[in-house]
């Protein structure tokens, strides 16, 4: 018999994945639009455009893709854990999936730090 608290915890975790995905998508949109703002600002003020002005759109799209990936992964994990709860077994995150998430997050962080440093 599935415990109600386990099911509610699974739903809270799923909602946390969705909140994080939405934050990544929103942040990606802001990053992509910031490049447009910088181009307009340099055109109206006559200032020199930074060397990394063209990187904001690809970085923003990358953040949006990460958000979409998080939403998909959160839905997948929710389904796996819900099935596991119904069967009375334990669902563990594979080491490969955890390592891939850590590597992807570190790479995204390094790219963002590189762009910020060179702006």
C-alpha positions as CSV (number, residue, x, y, z in Angstrom):
1,X,0.0,0.0,0.0
2,X,1.4,3.4,-1.0
3,X,1.9,5.9,1.7
4,X,0.2,9.2,1.1
5,X,3.2,11.2,2.5
6,X,5.4,9.4,-0.1
7,X,3.1,10.5,-2.9
8,X,2.9,14.0,-1.6
9,X,6.7,14.2,-1.3
10,X,7.0,13.0,-4.9
11,X,4.6,15.7,-6.1
12,X,6.6,18.4,-4.2
13,X,9.8,17.2,-5.8
14,X,8.1,17.3,-9.2
15,X,6.9,20.9,-8.6
16,X,10.5,21.8,-7.5
17,X,11.7,20.5,-10.8
18,X,9.1,22.6,-12.6
19,X,9.9,25.7,-10.7
20,X,13.6,25.3,-11.4
21,X,12.9,24.7,-15.1
22,X,10.7,27.8,-15.3
23,X,13.5,29.9,-13.6
24,X,16.0,28.6,-16.1
25,X,13.7,29.4,-19.0
26,X,13.0,32.9,-17.7
27,X,16.7,33.5,-17.0
28,X,17.5,32.4,-20.5
29,X,15.0,34.8,-21.9
30,X,16.5,37.6,-19.9
31,X,20.1,36.7,-21.0
32,X,19.0,36.6,-24.7
33,X,17.2,39.9,-24.5
34,X,20.1,41.6,-22.6
35,X,22.2,41.3,-25.7
36,X,19.6,43.2,-27.7
37,X,19.5,45.9,-25.0
38,X,23.3,46.2,-25.1
39,X,23.2,46.6,-28.9
40,X,20.5,49.3,-28.7
41,X,22.3,51.1,-25.9
42,X,25.6,51.2,-27.8
43,X,23.9,52.4,-30.9
44,X,22.2,55.3,-29.2
45,X,25.1,56.4,-26.9
46,X,27.9,55.7,-29.4
47,X,29.8,53.5,-26.9
48,X,31.9,50.6,-28.1
49,X,30.1,47.3,-28.2
50,X,31.6,44.6,-25.8
51,X,33.5,41.7,-27.4
52,X,30.9,39.2,-26.1
53,X,27.8,41.0,-27.2
54,X,27.0,38.2,-29.7
55,X,27.1,35.5,-27.1
56,X,24.0,36.4,-25.1
57,X,21.5,35.0,-27.6
58,X,23.2,31.5,-27.8
59,X,23.7,31.5,-24.0
60,X,20.1,32.4,-23.5
61,X,19.0,29.7,-25.8
62,X,21.2,27.2,-23.9
63,X,19.6,28.2,-20.6
64,X,16.1,27.8,-22.2
65,X,17.2,24.3,-23.4
66,X,18.4,23.4,-19.9
67,X,15.1,24.5,-18.5
68,X,13.2,22.3,-21.0
69,X,15.5,19.4,-20.2
70,X,14.9,19.9,-16.5
71,X,11.1,19.8,-17.1
72,X,11.4,16.7,-19.1
73,X,13.7,15.0,-16.6
74,X,11.4,16.1,-13.7
75,X,8.4,14.5,-15.4
76,X,10.3,11.3,-16.1
77,X,11.5,11.1,-12.4
78,X,8.0,11.8,-11.2
79,X,6.6,8.9,-13.3
80,X,9.4,6.5,-12.2
81,X,9.0,7.3,-8.5
82,X,5.2,7.2,-8.7
83,X,5.4,3.7,-10.3
84,X,8.0,2.7,-7.6
85,X,5.7,3.9,-4.8
86,X,2.8,2.0,-6.2
87,X,4.8,-1.2,-6.4
88,X,6.3,-0.8,-3.0
89,X,9.9,-0.6,-4.2
90,X,12.6,2.1,-4.1
91,X,13.6,4.1,-7.2
92,X,17.1,5.4,-7.1
93,X,18.7,7.9,-9.4
94,X,21.4,6.2,-11.5
95,X,25.0,7.3,-11.0
96,X,25.2,8.1,-14.7
97,X,22.2,10.4,-14.6
98,X,23.5,12.2,-11.6
99,X,27.0,12.6,-13.1
100,X,25.5,13.9,-16.4
101,X,23.5,16.5,-14.4
102,X,26.6,17.7,-12.5
103,X,28.7,17.9,-15.6
104,X,26.0,19.8,-17.5
105,X,25.5,22.3,-14.6
106,X,29.3,22.8,-14.2
107,X,29.7,23.4,-17.9
108,X,26.9,25.9,-18.0
109,X,28.3,27.7,-14.9
110,X,31.8,27.9,-16.5
111,X,30.4,29.3,-19.8
112,X,28.4,31.9,-17.9
113,X,31.5,32.8,-15.8
114,X,33.6,33.1,-18.9
115,X,31.1,35.4,-20.6
116,X,30.8,37.6,-17.5
117,X,34.5,37.8,-17.1
118,X,35.1,38.8,-20.7
119,X,32.4,41.4,-20.8
